Amino acid sequence: MDAVVWTLVFLGDLATAACAVHLTRRHHRDPAGLVPSLHRTAPILLAAGLLPVPALLSGDAPAAAWGLWGATTIAAALVYAVGDTLRDLAPPTRTASEPGSRR
């Protein structure tokens, strides 16, 4: 059972890091496209925090696994918060009806 716990926690860490890299790259390349990326990564970040919980509760998981799970959950929440903040800081997109747009 310990192998399942460690695998799920490790996969949560990996998913959180991948989402952080994806949102950072999206912000640098296309700040206006950050909104759809944020909506796509939100379920992944939620799953990264919640999937290990049943395995942690069902057996005698070591304290280190609980600690790493807590760190993963906090990191996932911070990745989402930073992505949401970057979305708020992105320049507004222009529509065809606004003056000065060339569409």
Contacts in CASP RR format, 6 or more apart in sequence:
PFRMAT RR
TARGET T0000
AUTHOR 0000-0000-0000
METHOD contacts of the structure
MODEL  1
MDAVVWTLVFLGDLATAACAVHLTRRHHRDPAGLVPSLHRTAPILLAAGL
LPVPALLSGDAPAAAWGLWGATTIAAALVYAVGDTLRDLAPPTRTASEPG
SRR
1 55 0 8 1.000
1 58 0 8 1.000
1 59 0 8 1.000
1 60 0 8 1.000
1 61 0 8 1.000
2 61 0 8 1.000
2 62 0 8 1.000
2 65 0 8 1.000
4 55 0 8 1.000
5 52 0 8 1.000
5 55 0 8 1.000
5 56 0 8 1.000
5 59 0 8 1.000
5 61 0 8 1.000
5 65 0 8 1.000
6 65 0 8 1.000
8 51 0 8 1.000
8 52 0 8 1.000
8 55 0 8 1.000
9 52 0 8 1.000
9 65 0 8 1.000
9 68 0 8 1.000
9 69 0 8 1.000
9 72 0 8 1.000
11 48 0 8 1.000
11 51 0 8 1.000
12 47 0 8 1.000
12 48 0 8 1.000
12 49 0 8 1.000
12 51 0 8 1.000
12 52 0 8 1.000
12 72 0 8 1.000
12 76 0 8 1.000
13 48 0 8 1.000
13 68 0 8 1.000
13 72 0 8 1.000
13 75 0 8 1.000
15 44 0 8 1.000
15 45 0 8 1.000
15 47 0 8 1.000
15 48 0 8 1.000
16 45 0 8 1.000
16 48 0 8 1.000
16 72 0 8 1.000
16 75 0 8 1.000
16 76 0 8 1.000
16 79 0 8 1.000
18 44 0 8 1.000
19 41 0 8 1.000
19 44 0 8 1.000
19 45 0 8 1.000
19 48 0 8 1.000
19 76 0 8 1.000
19 79 0 8 1.000
20 79 0 8 1.000
20 82 0 8 1.000
22 37 0 8 1.000
22 41 0 8 1.000
23 34 0 8 1.000
23 37 0 8 1.000
23 38 0 8 1.000
23 41 0 8 1.000
23 79 0 8 1.000
23 82 0 8 1.000
23 83 0 8 1.000
23 86 0 8 1.000
26 33 0 8 1.000
26 34 0 8 1.000
26 37 0 8 1.000
27 34 0 8 1.000
27 83 0 8 1.000
27 86 0 8 1.000
27 90 0 8 1.000
31 86 0 8 1.000
31 89 0 8 1.000
31 90 0 8 1.000
31 91 0 8 1.000
32 90 0 8 1.000
32 91 0 8 1.000
32 93 0 8 1.000
33 90 0 8 1.000
34 83 0 8 1.000
34 86 0 8 1.000
34 87 0 8 1.000
34 90 0 8 1.000
35 87 0 8 1.000
38 80 0 8 1.000
38 83 0 8 1.000
38 84 0 8 1.000
38 87 0 8 1.000
41 79 0 8 1.000
41 80 0 8 1.000
42 80 0 8 1.000
45 76 0 8 1.000
45 77 0 8 1.000
45 79 0 8 1.000
45 80 0 8 1.000
46 76 0 8 1.000
48 72 0 8 1.000
48 73 0 8 1.000
48 76 0 8 1.000
49 69 0 8 1.000
49 72 0 8 1.000
49 73 0 8 1.000
49 76 0 8 1.000
52 65 0 8 1.000
52 69 0 8 1.000
52 72 0 8 1.000
53 69 0 8 1.000
55 61 0 8 1.000
56 65 0 8 1.000
56 66 0 8 1.000
56 69 0 8 1.000
94 100 0 8 1.000
94 101 0 8 1.000
94 103 0 8 1.000
95 101 0 8 1.000
95 103 0 8 1.000
96 103 0 8 1.000
END
